[in-house]
Amino acid sequence: MKHRIFHSTDLPERLPSLAVELGVSLDQLMTAYAWGMSHDVFFVEGEGESLRYSICSVDIEAIIEDPLAQRLYGRLRKDIPTTLVPRYGKNWITLKDRWLRAWEQAYNILINKIPSHHVRLAWLRLGGAKIGEGSSIWRNTEVLGIENLVIGADSVIAWHCQVDARAGLIIGDHVAIASHVLIIAGSHDTAAPEFWSVSGPIYIDDYAWIATRALIGHSTRIGRGAVVTANTLVAKNIAPYKIVGGSGAKSMGERPHDLNYKVGGKGLFTLFH
């Protein structure tokens, strides 16, 4: 099983501090890490500065045979802001997951069309989403992985977006996401004969502005105050306050650093949005 979710770009450098945290020697932890790499618990991809480290995105903690590799996996999964995919079977975890997916589908098919912020947000919050004061998701926007969605205060996601939070989606305060934006949590391994999933959390920091029809790929971070212009594909981290657009999300300038405004996406004039 090689389904994986992005963890970091510097996992080996973190091993010494993790060894201290876990109360073992660095040699012991490196041996456990190597075992996990050879048994599809941990993964590394890319070369040079493009190295990316991941862990199995299916919750295999209970079946990892090496005790220290099991502990390391359990520790690393805490760094990822999502609930890992359960190992399906006749158990409570499977039942809970199936119920959440049914709740989610009800939202995407019916509830997201109701012209009431209060009803829509209540449904999402009951499904596990954390949505701050004054924030809203407008009508006809789909949400996947609702239990892994976190939105700060005074942020808005407009009409007809697809919001994929299955790998963890953390949106800050005063964020504006325009209509028809796609936020995609993952893809599949094009280099493998199997259809292994490849995913990663997405972070959109305070005051970021995502313009219409942009596509935000998995394992990315949109920095504070950054702007992604219309029809831009983002597959890399965007530095704070940068304005990016066009092919490859090229830098087009920079915003002021003293941003201080309210988005106001849940006011009187957006009552039916």
C-alpha positions in Angstrom: 0.0 0.0 0.0 1.6 3.2 -1.2 -1.1 5.8 -0.6 0.7 8.7 1.0 0.2 12.2 2.4 2.8 14.9 2.4 4.5 15.6 5.8 7.5 18.0 5.2 10.6 18.8 3.2 13.0 18.3 6.0 12.0 15.1 7.9 15.6 13.7 8.2 16.7 16.9 9.8 14.0 16.6 12.4 15.0 13.1 13.5 17.4 14.2 16.2 14.8 16.2 18.0 12.2 13.5 17.4 14.6 10.9 19.0 14.8 13.1 22.1 11.0 13.5 22.2 10.5 9.8 21.9 13.2 8.9 24.4 15.4 6.8 22.1 18.8 7.2 20.6 19.2 8.7 17.2 20.7 5.5 15.8 17.6 3.6 17.0 15.3 6.1 15.4 17.2 6.1 12.1 17.0 2.3 12.0 13.2 2.4 12.6 12.9 5.1 10.0 14.8 3.0 7.5 12.6 0.1 8.3 9.5 2.2 7.7 10.9 3.4 4.3 11.3 -0.1 3.2 7.9 -1.2 4.4 5.7 1.6 2.8 5.2 3.5 6.1 7.4 6.5 5.1 8.2 7.8 1.6 10.6 10.1 -0.1 10.2 11.6 -3.5 12.1 14.1 -5.7 15.7 15.1 -5.9 17.9 17.8 -4.3 15.9 20.8 -3.2 12.7 19.2 -4.4 12.8 16.3 -1.9 9.4 15.7 -0.2 8.7 13.3 2.7 5.4 11.6 3.2 3.7 9.0 5.4 1.1 6.5 4.6 -2.3 8.2 4.3 -4.2 5.2 5.4 -4.2 4.7 9.2 -1.9 1.7 9.5 -0.5 2.5 12.9 -2.1 -0.5 14.6 -0.5 -3.0 12.1 3.1 -1.6 11.9 5.2 -4.5 13.0 8.3 -2.5 14.2 7.4 -0.9 17.6 9.6 2.2 17.2 8.5 2.7 13.6 5.0 2.5 14.9 5.7 5.2 17.5 7.4 7.4 14.9 4.4 7.1 12.5 2.0 7.9 15.4 4.1 11.0 16.2 4.4 12.2 12.6 0.7 11.9 11.9 0.1 14.5 14.6 1.8 17.1 12.4 -0.7 16.7 9.6 -4.0 18.5 10.2 -6.3 15.8 9.0 -8.0 12.5 9.9 -6.2 9.7 8.1 -8.2 7.3 5.9 -9.4 4.5 8.1 -8.8 0.8 7.5 -12.3 -0.1 6.5 -14.0 -3.1 8.1 -16.8 -4.0 10.5 -15.9 -1.5 13.1 -16.9 1.8 14.7 -14.3 3.9 12.7 -15.8 2.7 9.4 -19.4 3.4 10.5 -18.4 6.9 11.6 -16.6 7.6 8.3 -19.5 6.3 6.3 -21.9 8.5 8.3 -19.7 11.6 7.7 -19.5 10.9 4.0 -23.3 10.7 3.8 -23.6 13.9 5.8 -21.2 15.5 3.4 -23.1 14.3 0.4 -26.3 15.7 1.8 -24.6 19.1 2.1 -23.2 19.0 -1.5 -26.5 17.8 -3.1 -29.0 19.8 -1.1 -27.9 21.9 1.9 -25.4 24.1 0.0 -28.3 25.4 -2.2 -30.3 26.7 0.8 -30.2 30.6 0.9 -29.2 30.8 4.5 -25.7 31.2 5.9 -26.9 30.0 9.3 -28.3 26.7 8.0 -25.3 25.9 5.8 -22.7 26.7 8.5 -24.6 24.8 11.1 -24.6 21.7 8.9 -20.9 22.0 8.3 -20.1 22.6 11.9 -22.2 19.6 13.0 -20.1 17.6 10.5 -16.9 18.7 12.3 -15.9 21.8 10.4 -14.4 24.7 12.4 -15.6 28.0 11.0 -14.9 31.3 12.7 -17.1 34.3 13.5 -18.3 36.3 10.4 -17.0 33.7 7.9 -19.2 32.0 5.3 -19.3 29.6 2.4 -21.7 30.8 -0.3 -24.3 28.7 -2.1 -23.4 26.0 -4.6 -19.9 25.4 -3.3 -19.0 21.8 -2.6 -17.0 20.7 0.4 -15.2 17.4 0.7 -13.7 16.2 4.0 -15.8 18.6 6.1 -14.3 17.3 9.4 -10.9 18.5 8.3 -11.9 22.0 7.3 -10.8 25.0 9.5 -11.7 28.6 8.6 -10.8 31.6 10.7 -12.8 34.8 11.3 -14.2 37.1 8.6 -13.3 34.9 5.6 -15.4 34.0 2.7 -15.5 31.3 0.0 -17.8 32.4 -2.8 -20.1 30.6 -5.2 -19.5 27.5 -7.2 -16.1 26.5 -5.7 -14.9 23.0 -4.9 -13.2 22.9 -1.5 -11.4 19.7 -0.9 -10.3 19.4 2.7 -9.7 15.7 2.8 -5.9 16.1 3.5 -6.5 19.1 5.8 -7.4 22.6 4.8 -6.5 25.5 7.1 -7.8 28.9 6.1 -6.9 32.0 8.2 -8.7 35.3 9.0 -9.9 37.8 6.4 -9.3 35.5 3.5 -11.2 36.1 0.2 -11.7 33.1 -2.1 -13.6 34.1 -5.3 -16.2 32.1 -7.2 -15.2 29.0 -9.2 -12.0 28.4 -7.4 -10.8 24.8 -7.1 -8.9 23.7 -4.0 -7.6 20.2 -4.6 -6.3 18.0 -1.8 -4.5 15.4 -3.8 -3.9 13.5 -7.0 -2.5 10.0 -8.0 0.9 8.6 -8.7 1.4 8.9 -12.4 4.7 7.0 -12.2 3.2 3.8 -10.6 1.2 1.0 -12.3 -1.2 1.2 -9.4 -3.6 4.1 -8.7 -1.9 5.2 -5.5 -3.2 8.5 -4.0 -0.8 11.4 -3.3 -2.2 14.1 -1.1 -1.2 16.9 1.3 -2.6 19.6 3.5 -3.2 23.1 2.2 -2.7 26.3 4.2 -4.2 29.7 3.1 -2.9 32.4 5.5 -4.6 35.6 6.8 -5.6 38.2 4.2 -4.8 36.0 1.2 -6.9 36.6 -1.9 -7.6 33.8 -4.4 -9.2 35.2 -7.6 -11.8 33.5 -9.7 -11.0 30.1 -11.4 -7.7 29.7 -9.7 -6.6 26.2 -8.9 -4.8 25.5 -5.6 -2.9 22.2 -5.6 -2.2 20.0 -2.6 0.7 20.4 -0.2 0.9 24.1 -0.8 0.9 27.2 1.4 -0.5 30.6 0.3 1.3 33.1 2.5 -0.2 36.0 4.5 -1.6 38.7 2.2 -0.6 36.9 -1.0 -2.8 37.2 -4.2 -3.4 34.4 -6.7 -4.8 36.1 -9.8 -7.5 34.6 -12.0 -7.0 31.3 -13.9 -3.7 30.6 -12.1 -2.5 27.1 -11.2 -0.7 27.0 -7.9 1.5 23.9 -7.3 4.1 25.5 -5.0 4.3 27.7 -1.8 3.5 31.4 -2.4 5.5 33.8 -0.2 3.6 36.3 2.0 2.3 39.4 0.2 3.4 38.2 -3.3 1.1 38.6 -6.2 1.3 35.7 -8.6 -0.3 34.7 -11.9 0.1 33.2 -15.3 1.9 30.0 -16.2 3.9 28.7 -13.2 2.3 31.2 -10.8 5.0 33.8 -11.7 5.6 36.8 -9.4 3.8 39.9 -10.6 4.4 42.2 -7.7 3.8 42.6 -4.0 1.0 43.9 -1.8 1.4 46.4 1.1 2.4 44.7 4.4 0.1 46.7 6.6 -3.2 45.1 5.4 -6.1 45.9 7.7 -9.6 45.3 6.3 -12.6 43.1 6.7 -13.9 40.9 3.9 -17.5 41.1 5.1 -18.7 38.0 3.3 -21.6 37.5 5.6 -23.4 40.8 5.8 -26.8 42.2 4.9 -26.1 42.4 1.2 -25.0 38.8 1.0 -28.0 37.5 2.9 -29.0 35.1 0.1 -25.5 34.2 -1.0 
